[in-house]
Amino acid sequence: MNKIFDETSVIIENVNVAKDIFLLKISSEDIVSYCTPGQFINLKLLEKKFPFLRRPFSVYDINKNKMYIEILVKIVGKGTEALSLCRKGDRIKILGPLGKGFSFSEGSPFILVAGGIGLPPIYFAYTRIRSLNIDYKFLYGAKTKEEIVSNKILNIPEKKLTISTDDGSYGIKGTVIDVLKKELGTNSYPETTKILGCGPFKMLKEINILSLKHNIDSEISLETIMGCGFGVCQGCAIKVKENNLYTYNMICKDGPVFNSKKIVWE
């Protein structure tokens, strides 16, 4: 079992990086040393009574030298709004690292696919892939330009990055799945290629279809409401197929990263 730590930390920095999207740097003494791409943390503000339950957030990046974790927060309700208003020095409880992350094999190329706020685990995977000097292509899409995190922040080599927006206000017009279809259709990728994806459920389902069509592997990070983060409350069950039998896995404990072929896409 992975080591899990319960830390009382502080907000180091909070920056508005896109419409209703904030990049938070959070101090960490232990979690930062054990966290791997695809894992998540559960957090709760100490100075505010709301939200009562901890909230799960995929890790966007880490800095082991300066001892901090980064997450992206998009305002979708009162809990995320409270996080967006955090200031430097605010105290926060973080629990992690939680869940199972992505797997990496040296030498095999990766296609990284991030849709909207599904960016964090894919960006964290990108940092690992670059450190291993593995070839990759990064595809990033959102509904509109306002929701795109600038590459001045991402700092991904332009020749490796393709950005798309549904309305065509920035980059290529179309969904990130449209871009992925073109990428797979116009380039010759070996069967050892792996797709890593995170975003809306419909997008991940399409990734699975494309990976089957092109006979390449794919791992996807699922996002859902989680009550505990340990699989105890069983509030994040997903139907899967294992050894030709249907059963249920807990996204928080057995995931959030799964081989896409394992999921029963209903």
C-alpha positions in Angstrom: 0.0 0.0 0.0 1.3 3.5 -0.9 2.2 5.8 2.0 -0.5 8.3 2.8 0.2 11.5 4.8 -2.2 13.9 6.5 -0.5 17.3 6.4 -1.3 20.8 7.7 0.0 23.0 5.0 -0.1 26.6 3.8 -1.0 28.3 0.5 2.2 29.6 -1.0 0.7 31.2 -4.1 -2.7 31.5 -5.8 -2.8 32.8 -9.4 -5.7 33.2 -11.7 -4.5 31.5 -14.9 -7.7 31.4 -17.0 -11.4 32.1 -16.7 -12.5 30.9 -13.3 -9.4 28.7 -13.1 -6.7 29.2 -10.4 -3.3 27.6 -9.9 -2.5 27.0 -6.2 0.9 26.2 -4.8 0.6 24.3 -1.5 3.5 23.5 0.8 4.2 19.9 1.5 6.7 18.1 3.7 5.9 14.4 2.8 3.3 14.1 0.0 5.5 15.9 -2.5 8.2 13.2 -2.1 5.9 10.3 -2.9 3.3 11.7 -5.4 3.3 10.3 -8.9 1.5 11.5 -12.1 -2.2 10.6 -12.0 -2.5 10.6 -8.2 -4.6 13.1 -6.3 -4.9 14.8 -2.9 -7.9 15.5 -0.7 -7.9 18.9 0.8 -9.9 21.1 3.2 -9.5 24.7 4.2 -9.0 25.2 8.0 -10.2 28.8 8.3 -13.5 28.1 6.6 -16.3 25.8 7.8 -17.4 25.1 4.1 -16.9 22.7 2.5 -17.3 20.2 5.4 -15.9 17.3 3.5 -12.4 17.2 1.9 -12.4 17.7 -1.9 -10.3 15.7 -4.3 -7.9 17.4 -6.7 -5.5 15.8 -9.2 -1.9 17.0 -8.8 -0.8 19.4 -11.5 2.9 19.4 -10.7 5.3 19.1 -7.8 8.6 20.8 -6.8 10.6 18.5 -4.5 13.4 21.1 -4.0 11.0 23.9 -2.9 8.6 21.4 -1.2 5.3 22.3 -2.8 2.4 20.7 -4.7 0.4 22.5 -7.4 -3.2 22.0 -8.2 -5.7 23.7 -10.6 -9.0 24.8 -9.2 -12.0 25.7 -11.4 -14.9 27.5 -9.8 -18.0 25.2 -10.1 -19.6 25.7 -6.7 -19.1 27.2 -3.2 -16.3 24.9 -2.2 -14.1 25.6 -5.3 -15.0 29.3 -5.0 -13.7 29.3 -1.4 -10.5 27.7 -2.6 -10.1 30.3 -5.4 -10.2 33.1 -2.7 -7.3 31.6 -0.7 -4.5 33.9 0.0 -0.8 33.3 0.7 -0.4 32.0 4.2 -3.9 30.5 4.5 -3.8 27.1 6.2 -5.1 24.0 4.5 -5.3 20.2 5.3 -4.0 17.9 2.5 -4.3 14.1 2.5 -2.4 12.0 0.0 -1.0 10.9 -2.3 -4.2 8.9 -3.1 -5.1 6.5 -5.8 -3.1 4.8 -8.6 -1.4 6.8 -11.3 -0.2 6.4 -14.8 2.4 3.8 -15.9 5.4 4.7 -18.0 7.7 2.6 -20.2 10.8 4.1 -21.6 11.2 4.2 -25.4 7.5 4.1 -26.3 5.9 7.4 -27.5 3.0 9.0 -25.7 0.1 11.0 -26.9 -1.2 13.2 -24.1 -4.8 14.3 -24.3 -6.2 16.9 -21.9 -9.7 18.3 -22.1 -10.6 21.4 -20.1 -10.0 21.0 -16.4 -8.7 17.5 -17.1 -5.3 19.2 -17.7 -3.6 18.6 -14.3 -2.9 14.8 -14.3 -1.9 15.0 -18.0 0.5 17.9 -17.4 2.0 16.1 -14.4 2.5 13.1 -16.7 4.1 15.3 -19.3 6.7 16.5 -16.8 7.6 12.8 -16.0 7.8 11.9 -19.7 10.1 14.8 -20.5 12.4 13.9 -17.6 12.6 10.3 -19.0 13.4 11.8 -22.5 10.5 10.0 -24.1 8.9 11.2 -27.3 5.4 12.7 -27.0 2.7 14.9 -28.5 0.5 17.0 -26.2 -3.1 17.8 -27.3 -5.0 20.3 -25.2 -8.5 21.5 -25.8 -11.2 23.6 -24.1 -14.5 25.2 -25.1 -13.1 28.6 -25.6 -9.9 30.7 -25.5 -10.9 32.1 -22.1 -10.6 28.6 -20.6 -7.2 27.8 -22.0 -4.2 28.0 -19.6 -1.6 29.9 -21.5 1.5 28.1 -22.8 3.5 30.9 -21.0 2.5 29.0 -17.9 2.6 25.4 -19.3 6.0 26.0 -21.1 5.5 23.1 -23.5 7.7 23.2 -26.7 5.4 24.6 -29.4 6.3 21.9 -31.9 5.0 19.3 -29.4 1.8 21.1 -28.4 -1.5 21.4 -30.3 -4.3 23.5 -28.7 -7.9 23.5 -29.9 -11.1 25.2 -28.9 -14.6 24.1 -29.7 -15.6 27.6 -30.9 -12.3 28.3 -32.8 -11.4 31.3 -30.7 -7.9 29.9 -30.1 -5.8 27.3 -31.9 -7.5 24.7 -34.1 -11.3 24.9 -34.3 -12.8 21.7 -33.0 -12.6 19.3 -30.0 -9.4 17.8 -28.7 -10.9 14.4 -30.0 -11.1 15.9 -33.5 -7.4 16.7 -33.2 -6.6 13.2 -31.9 -8.4 11.6 -34.8 -6.3 13.7 -37.2 -3.1 13.0 -35.3 -3.7 9.2 -35.5 -4.9 9.3 -39.1 -2.0 11.3 -40.5 1.0 10.0 -38.5 2.4 6.6 -38.3 2.6 5.6 -34.6 4.0 2.2 -33.5 1.8 -0.2 -31.6 3.8 0.5 -28.4 2.4 4.0 -28.4 0.2 4.9 -25.4 -2.5 7.5 -25.0 -2.9 9.2 -21.7 -6.2 11.2 -21.3 -8.2 13.1 -18.8 -11.4 15.2 -19.4 -15.1 14.8 -19.8 -16.5 11.2 -19.7 -17.6 11.4 -23.3 -14.1 12.4 -24.4 -12.5 9.5 -22.6 -15.0 7.1 -24.2 -13.9 8.4 -27.6 -10.2 7.9 -26.6 -11.0 4.2 -25.9 -12.7 3.8 -29.3 -9.7 5.3 -31.1 -7.2 3.3 -29.2 -9.1 0.1 -30.1 -9.3 1.2 -33.8 -5.6 1.9 -34.0 -4.5 -1.0 -31.8 -2.7 1.1 -29.2 -2.9 1.2 -25.5 -4.6 4.0 -23.5 -4.9 5.0 -19.9 -7.5 7.4 -18.7 -7.9 9.4 -15.5 -11.5 9.5 -14.3 -12.9 12.4 -12.4 -16.0 12.2 -10.1 -17.3 13.2 -6.7 -15.5 11.3 -4.0 -16.6 11.1 -0.4 -13.6 9.5 1.4 -10.7 8.9 -1.1 -10.1 5.3 0.3 -12.9 3.3 -1.3 -14.8 3.0 2.0 -17.9 5.0 1.2 -18.2 3.4 -2.2 -19.6 6.6 -3.6 -17.4 6.5 -6.7 -18.0 3.1 -8.2 -17.4 2.4 -11.9 -18.4 -0.7 -13.8 -15.4 -2.7 -15.2 -14.7 -6.0 -16.9 -12.0 -8.2 -15.3 -11.3 -11.8 -16.5 -14.4 -11.8 -18.6 -16.5 -10.9 -15.5 -18.4 -7.7 -14.7 -17.7 -6.0 -11.4 -17.2 -2.6 -9.8 -14.1 -0.7 -8.9 -13.7 2.4 -6.8 -12.3 5.3 -8.8 -10.6 6.7 -5.7 -8.8 3.4 -4.7 -8.5 1.3 -7.8 -8.0 4.4 -10.0 -8.4 7.2 -10.8 -6.2 5.9 -13.7 -7.5 2.9 -15.6 -6.7 1.1 -18.8 -9.6 2.4 -21.0 -10.3 -1.1 -22.2 -11.2 -2.2 -18.7 -14.0 0.3 -18.3 -17.6 -0.7 -19.3 -18.5 2.4 -21.3 -22.3 2.7 -20.9 
